[in-house]
Amino acid sequence: MTKRFLGGRGRARVIATATLCLAAALVSPATATPATSPAAARFDLPEPPSADVARDELAELDVEAPHSMTGYSRAKFPHWAIQQGQCDTRETVLARDGRDVRTDAQCRAVAGTWVSPYDGKQFAVAGQLDIDHVVPLANAWRSGADKWDTPRRKRFANDLDSPQLVAVSAASNRQKGDQSPDQWKPPLKSYWCTYARAWTHVKHTYGLNVTKPEQEALVDMLDTCGS
């Protein structure tokens, strides 16, 4: 069963602002360890639509071959923009997705605990986490973002309203790279339903394309959602 959390820029900003008021504290690095149980996983990205809605959204997406990567650069997707005060998108997501997060005067997370929903690993050091774009920037480029202007790409890269950004283990994020669901799936199979719903909704929100293998993989992952 997917746990529902409040999301969105407004909520994230409230959390980030509130954490600035707490005293900063340093914790010693800890080695990532598996979550003690599936219930420990936190699904804090904005809640995607239901599986039924995601299936309808997926059916509405254009199926095309990938666009050329000619001209692509991550710099064309200005990311980690300032959200409020000194809090950028990365720090805002870390505050949202963690427990008992404390920040310093520069809004850097200096204490807290996090569970990576991709692989269930637990962390107590923010530097061991990456903020993943559920739909990677390079995949978006191949799916239609090559035609966007810079403001739209910036919005995509910093979107706190859609289920597009999530704090995950650095290892899982780097294993994923810019791969689509037919090429890479979260190791934690219990997260496939949420991941497929999020991926589909982001692509639908931004009018991006899917490939045929990607579409088929998403259908299979949505089938894990149950009744």
VOPAGU-2260 file (C-alpha; in pm, 1 decimal, decimal comma):
REM VOPAGU-2260
SITE   aa  ch    i         X         Y         Z
SITE  MET   A    0       0,0       0,0       0,0
SITE  THR   A    1     142,2     339,4     -97,2
SITE  LYS   A    2     165,5     588,0     185,5
SITE  ARG   A    3      31,2     930,7     101,4
SITE  PHE   A    4     219,4    1247,8     189,9
SITE  LEU   A    5     143,4    1609,3     127,2
SITE  GLY   A    6     362,9    1753,0    -146,8
SITE  GLY   A    7     406,2    2066,3    -352,7
SITE  ARG   A    8     618,7    2377,3    -346,2
SITE  GLY   A    9     417,8    2541,6     -70,9
SITE  ARG   A   10     457,0    2250,7     170,8
SITE  ALA   A   11     824,3    2205,6      84,6
SITE  ARG   A   12     897,8    2571,5     147,6
SITE  VAL   A   13     726,8    2560,6     484,6
SITE  ILE   A   14     940,2    2262,8     585,0
SITE  ALA   A   15    1261,7    2420,3     456,4
SITE  THR   A   16    1191,4    2750,0     632,9
SITE  ALA   A   17    1100,9    2580,0     958,8
SITE  THR   A   18    1418,6    2375,1     964,6
SITE  LEU   A   19    1631,3    2690,0     942,3
SITE  CYS   A   20    1504,4    2786,2    1284,5
SITE  LEU   A   21    1640,3    2469,7    1446,7
SITE  ALA   A   22    1990,0    2452,1    1598,0
SITE  ALA   A   23    2250,0    2302,4    1367,8
SITE  ALA   A   24    2398,2    1969,5    1471,9
SITE  LEU   A   25    2667,0    1750,3    1319,3
SITE  VAL   A   26    2643,0    1372,7    1304,6
SITE  SER   A   27    2919,9    1123,3    1232,8
SITE  PRO   A   28    2902,3     947,7     895,7
SITE  ALA   A   29    2715,2     618,5     893,3
SITE  THR   A   30    2737,5     333,5     650,6
SITE  ALA   A   31    2420,3     273,9     452,2
SITE  THR   A   32    2227,4     -27,6     575,9
SITE  PRO   A   33    1913,9    -197,7     443,8
SITE  ALA   A   34    1583,9     -80,3     588,7
SITE  THR   A   35    1468,9    -302,9     872,6
SITE  SER   A   36    1135,5    -366,9     701,1
SITE  PRO   A   37     939,2    -255,1     392,1
SITE  ALA   A   38     729,8     -34,3     621,2
SITE  ALA   A   39    1040,3     176,1     689,0
SITE  ALA   A   40    1043,8     309,1     332,1
SITE  ARG   A   41     915,2     663,6     291,3
SITE  PHE   A   42     742,3     778,8     -26,7
SITE  ASP   A   43     760,6    1153,6      22,0
SITE  LEU   A   44     750,1    1281,8    -333,7
SITE  PRO   A   45     414,6    1445,0    -424,5
SITE  GLU   A   46     162,4    1164,6    -452,8
SITE  PRO   A   47     119,9    1049,6    -815,0
SITE  PRO   A   48    -227,5     974,9    -952,6
SITE  SER   A   49    -376,7     631,4    -902,2
SITE  ALA   A   50    -275,7     339,9   -1121,1
SITE  ASP   A   51    -600,9     367,1   -1317,9
SITE  VAL   A   52    -538,5     734,5   -1391,4
SITE  ALA   A   53    -175,4     658,8   -1479,0
SITE  ARG   A   54    -287,9     392,9   -1727,3
SITE  ASP   A   55    -515,8     648,0   -1895,0
SITE  GLU   A   56    -233,3     903,4   -1901,2
SITE  LEU   A   57       7,0     648,4   -2047,3
SITE  ALA   A   58    -240,6     567,5   -2326,1
SITE  GLU   A   59    -248,7     937,3   -2417,5
SITE  LEU   A   60     128,1     972,5   -2459,3
SITE  ASP   A   61     272,6     975,7   -2810,0
SITE  VAL   A   62     491,8     676,0   -2889,2
SITE  GLU   A   63     800,0     780,2   -3085,3
SITE  ALA   A   64    1160,5     686,0   -3141,3
SITE  PRO   A   65    1405,9     874,8   -2917,7
SITE  HIS   A   66    1512,2    1218,1   -3041,8
SITE  SER   A   67    1878,2    1287,2   -3114,9
SITE  MET   A   68    2102,8    1385,9   -2824,5
SITE  THR   A   69    2268,7    1646,9   -3046,3
SITE  GLY   A   70    2293,5    1973,0   -2855,8
SITE  TYR   A   71    2209,2    1822,3   -2516,2
SITE  SER   A   72    2369,7    1960,1   -2201,8
SITE  ARG   A   73    2260,2    1951,1   -1838,6
SITE  ALA   A   74    2332,1    2323,2   -1837,3
SITE  LYS   A   75    2028,1    2365,7   -2061,5
SITE  PHE   A   76    1817,2    2250,2   -1763,2
SITE  PRO   A   77    1914,8    2502,4   -1490,2
SITE  HIS   A   78    1872,0    2293,8   -1176,7
SITE  TRP   A   79    1891,0    2337,6    -801,4
SITE  ALA   A   80    1735,2    2681,4    -825,5
SITE  ILE   A   81    1678,8    2885,3    -511,0
SITE  GLN   A   82    1333,5    2811,5    -368,4
SITE  GLN   A   83    1332,2    3046,2     -68,8
SITE  GLY   A   84    1600,6    3236,0     118,8
SITE  GLN   A   85    1920,5    3032,7      78,8
SITE  CYS   A   86    1736,2    2702,4      28,6
SITE  ASP   A   87    1782,6    2556,8    -317,1
SITE  THR   A   88    1585,0    2270,8    -467,3
SITE  ARG   A   89    1823,6    2001,8    -342,3
SITE  GLU   A   90    1810,4    2117,6      19,0
SITE  THR   A   91    1433,7    2160,1       0,2
SITE  VAL   A   92    1387,5    1799,0    -112,2
SITE  LEU   A   93    1627,6    1673,1     155,3
SITE  ALA   A   94    1422,0    1854,8     422,2
SITE  ARG   A   95    1099,2    1718,0     277,8
SITE  ASP   A   96    1207,7    1356,6     240,3
SITE  GLY   A   97    1398,7    1311,3     567,1
SITE  ARG   A   98    1309,4    1271,4     933,0
SITE  ASP   A   99    1425,4    1518,2    1199,3
SITE  VAL   A  100    1624,4    1716,0     944,2
SITE  ARG   A  101    1828,7    2004,4    1084,0
SITE  THR   A  102    2000,1    2264,7     868,8
SITE  ASP   A  103    2269,0    2525,3     913,1
SITE  ALA   A  104    2252,9    2895,4     829,1
SITE  GLN   A  105    2316,3    2815,6     461,5
SITE  CYS   A  106    2021,7    2569,9     457,9
SITE  ARG   A  107    2253,0    2269,4     430,7
SITE  ALA   A  108    2120,8    1953,1     594,9
SITE  VAL   A  109    2357,2    1871,1     881,6
SITE  ALA   A  110    2145,3    1613,5    1062,6
SITE  GLY   A  111    1855,4    1383,3     990,3
SITE  THR   A  112    1773,7    1037,2     863,1
SITE  TRP   A  113    1661,0     929,5     518,5
SITE  VAL   A  114    1540,4     609,0     354,2
SITE  SER   A  115    1605,1     569,6     -17,6
SITE  PRO   A  116    1282,2     441,1    -173,7
SITE  TYR   A  117    1467,8     290,0    -469,5
SITE  ASP   A  118    1663,3      36,4    -264,0
SITE  GLY   A  119    1542,6      70,0      97,3
SITE  LYS   A  120    1882,0     181,8     232,5
SITE  GLN   A  121    1897,9     412,2     536,0
SITE  PHE   A  122    2126,7     712,7     574,0
SITE  ALA   A  123    2220,5     964,8     840,7
SITE  VAL   A  124    2447,3    1179,7     621,4
SITE  ALA   A  125    2286,6    1399,1     354,3
SITE  GLY   A  126    2596,4    1381,7     135,3
SITE  GLN   A  127    2529,9    1012,8      72,7
SITE  LEU   A  128    2206,6    1095,1    -108,9
SITE  ASP   A  129    2134,3    1228,5    -455,5
SITE  ILE   A  130    1820,1    1412,1    -561,0
SITE  ASP   A  131    1694,6    1209,0    -853,7
SITE  HIS   A  132    1491,3    1345,1   -1141,8
SITE  VAL   A  133    1240,0    1061,5   -1179,3
SITE  VAL   A  134    1232,0    1138,4   -1551,2
SITE  PRO   A  135    1599,8    1214,9   -1614,8
SITE  LEU   A  136    1697,4    1534,5   -1792,6
SITE  ALA   A  137    1860,6    1348,9   -2081,5
SITE  ASN   A  138    1555,9    1125,1   -2119,9
SITE  ALA   A  139    1334,2    1432,0   -2127,5
SITE  TRP   A  140    1555,4    1577,8   -2400,1
SITE  ARG   A  141    1512,7    1262,6   -2609,7
SITE  SER   A  142    1138,8    1272,3   -2541,0
SITE  GLY   A  143    1064,7    1626,5   -2656,1
SITE  ALA   A  144    1241,6    1869,4   -2422,4
SITE  ASP   A  145    1488,9    1937,9   -2703,0
SITE  LYS   A  146    1214,6    2165,9   -2838,9
SITE  TRP   A  147    1155,3    2355,9   -2513,4
SITE  ASP   A  148    1281,7    2696,7   -2412,8
SITE  THR   A  149    1508,8    2742,1   -2110,7
SITE  PRO   A  150    1237,8    2857,0   -1862,8
SITE  ARG   A  151    1038,3    2538,4   -1927,0
SITE  ARG   A  152    1346,3    2323,2   -1883,8
SITE  LYS   A  153    1427,7    2504,9   -1557,9
SITE  ARG   A  154    1076,4    2440,8   -1430,0
SITE  PHE   A  155    1108,3    2072,4   -1519,2
SITE  ALA   A  156    1444,6    2040,9   -1344,8
SITE  ASN   A  157    1319,0    2201,8   -1022,3
SITE  ASP   A  158     956,6    2082,8   -1015,2
SITE  LEU   A  159     839,5    2034,7    -656,3
SITE  ASP   A  160     471,8    2011,8    -751,4
SITE  SER   A  161     493,4    1702,1    -971,5
SITE  PRO   A  162     635,9    1367,7    -848,5
SITE  GLN   A  163     963,4    1443,2   -1025,6
SITE  LEU   A  164    1222,0    1486,2    -747,9
SITE  VAL   A  165    1307,9    1236,8    -474,8
SITE  ALA   A  166    1602,0    1182,5    -236,9
SITE  VAL   A  167    1762,7     845,2    -310,1
SITE  SER   A  168    2090,2     667,3    -246,9
SITE  ALA   A  169    2370,9     799,0    -462,3
SITE  ALA   A  170    2445,5     443,1    -573,3
SITE  SER   A  171    2095,1     379,8    -706,7
SITE  ASN   A  172    2080,3     717,3    -879,7
SITE  ARG   A  173    2408,4     655,5   -1057,2
SITE  GLN   A  174    2307,8     303,2   -1156,4
SITE  LYS   A  175    1992,1     448,4   -1308,4
SITE  GLY   A  176    2166,8     726,7   -1499,4
SITE  ASP   A  177    1937,3     851,2   -1776,4
SITE  GLN   A  178    1775,0     513,6   -1841,5
SITE  SER   A  179    1403,7     462,5   -1897,3
SITE  PRO   A  180    1194,8     195,1   -1718,7
SITE  ASP   A  181    1260,5     -65,4   -1988,8
SITE  GLN   A  182    1631,9     -25,9   -1914,0
SITE  TRP   A  183    1633,3      24,5   -1535,5
SITE  LYS   A  184    1386,2     -27,6   -1253,9
SITE  PRO   A  185    1424,5      45,1    -880,8
SITE  PRO   A  186    1581,5    -257,6    -706,8
SITE  LEU   A  187    1301,1    -242,8    -449,3
SITE  LYS   A  188    1015,3    -401,7    -643,2
SITE  SER   A  189     758,4    -274,9    -391,9
SITE  TYR   A  190     834,2      75,0    -527,2
SITE  TRP   A  191     763,9      -9,4    -891,0
SITE  CYS   A  192     400,0      94,6    -866,8
SITE  THR   A  193     483,9     439,0    -728,0
SITE  TYR   A  194     774,1     481,8    -970,1
SITE  ALA   A  195     566,3     395,9   -1277,3
SITE  ARG   A  196     281,9     622,0   -1168,3
SITE  ALA   A  197     526,2     907,2   -1105,9
SITE  TRP   A  198     716,1     857,6   -1433,3
SITE  THR   A  199     395,1     842,4   -1636,4
SITE  HIS   A  200     241,3    1145,9   -1468,6
SITE  VAL   A  201     552,1    1360,7   -1519,2
SITE  LYS   A  202     566,6    1270,3   -1887,3
SITE  HIS   A  203     194,9    1338,6   -1922,9
SITE  THR   A  204     219,7    1671,9   -1739,5
SITE  TYR   A  205     496,7    1792,5   -1970,6
SITE  GLY   A  206     367,4    1634,3   -2292,0
SITE  LEU   A  207     674,5    1415,3   -2339,0
SITE  ASN   A  208     689,0    1107,8   -2560,0
SITE  VAL   A  209     757,3     745,0   -2471,3
SITE  THR   A  210     920,6     470,0   -2673,4
SITE  LYS   A  211     738,4     143,5   -2734,6
SITE  PRO   A  212     964,2     -58,8   -2498,3
SITE  GLU   A  213     927,2     213,6   -2234,0
SITE  GLN   A  214     548,5     203,5   -2267,0
SITE  GLU   A  215     542,2    -174,7   -2232,1
SITE  ALA   A  216     764,9    -164,0   -1924,0
SITE  LEU   A  217     539,7      95,3   -1761,6
SITE  VAL   A  218     233,3    -119,6   -1827,4
SITE  ASP   A  219     405,8    -413,1   -1655,3
SITE  MET   A  220     508,9    -197,2   -1358,7
SITE  LEU   A  221     159,9     -51,6   -1320,8
SITE  ASP   A  222      29,9    -408,0   -1305,6
SITE  THR   A  223     216,8    -445,2    -973,9
SITE  CYS   A  224     -14,2    -184,9    -817,5
SITE  GLY   A  225    -283,9    -443,2    -745,7
SITE  SER   A  226    -651,3    -368,6    -712,4
